[in-house]
Amino acid sequence: MPFSNLGLCNPIVQAIKDLGYTAPTPIQKQAIPIIISGKDLIATAQTGTGKTAAFVLPILEIFNKERQLRGKRIRALILTPTRELAVQVAANVAKYSKNLNLSSMAVYGGIDSEPQTQRLIEGVDILVATPGRLLDLAHQRALHFDELEVLVLDEADRMVDMGFANDINKIIERLPEARQNLLFSATMSAAVRAIANDFSDNKMSKPAVEISISPKTTTAPNIDQWLITVDKDTKSALLSHLINEKKWDQALIFIEKKHGAAKLVAQLAKRGIEADSIHGDRSQAMREKILADFKSGKLKYLVATGVAARGIDIGELSRVVNYDLPFKPEEYIHRIGRTGRAGFTGEAISFVAMGDFKNLCAIESRLDHIIKRKEIEGFPVRKVVPVSILNYVRKSNKG
Ligand code: AMP
């Protein structure tokens, strides 16, 4: 099915053709007509499914018909959990709308708000924002929500995980009742459900349609997942060995702690491997530069904490490494979803130490299969990690 059958006008269809998209992804096929019809939408879908275009394209279609924009007003608000995702979504909006007369921008914390305030003076059709900075700007009266038509919550589960539920509620309280609500989330936890229910309580909006693109086992088939059991103290040597021996062209390496990220970069450097890291302590400008270098291929190995790496879209990423296994199965699925995207094959490698056994059980239970194990010569383990029990349910509520 071509994009033009989804009710999108020619300038939009042309812009996405120029990006090399030939056919809509499943979520785009389902979501675009629903959104164009003006209905609210609650979608379970992850990064990598094409969800950004699924909500941006129909908003462009709706907005292109009539254009009235007053100073300091916005017509669509897209809330994202991180600055990186905000920048990335705004970049997509700009690409998709290049043939239209619509304005867009991203606002996020960590940088001076003055240029953002200046740009808002004339009003912006589509604003992509992180919750904290948006509230700051609203308090400063740098923007007003009275003409808002569409609200999008992107990666709603991550916003909740990062503690933004209150901010989201505060923002929603400020919005006009008559608006269209779109919510995208990789998982539907009770907290996300509560936000979605608030939408349905809004009598001014039409009943929400729910769609789900990612069933229980959510990993794409074109990701080759494997794990290596390892002792904690040999992890960095193992990583260096794999990079050198397997001649890895590229790797996004997830690590638990920010000080661990800098240490790992130094350990790799000692073995002649040039890597860099992004984590919460690095400035926004630095993070953006490192990310741009990684995307362009100038930097081949990027070490990132889970929080810093949220929402990053790196196109044809060939490999992710869980240097530290994440605690939550959802986080594992989200991380490995960064590779093997949009038709490319990818590899997801996890380092699993004895202390990770319960996490591994939880992840494999969620995947509903055991991840294949590989042994690497020269790296025998002292502390053996047993094979998981698949129907493992964590006793504490933490996971
Ligand atoms: P997202 O899930 O929005 O993060 O998108 C994942 C990746 O798929 C991005 O790099 C998009 O540019 C790409 N993409 C989105 N829609 C399509 C499509 N219909 N055909 C090919 N690639 C797409």
Residues whose N, C-alpha, C, O or C-beta is under 5 A from the ligand:
A	BS01	AMP	G20 Y21 T22 A23 P24 T25 Q46 T47 G48 T49 G50 K51 T52 A53 D313 G315 A342
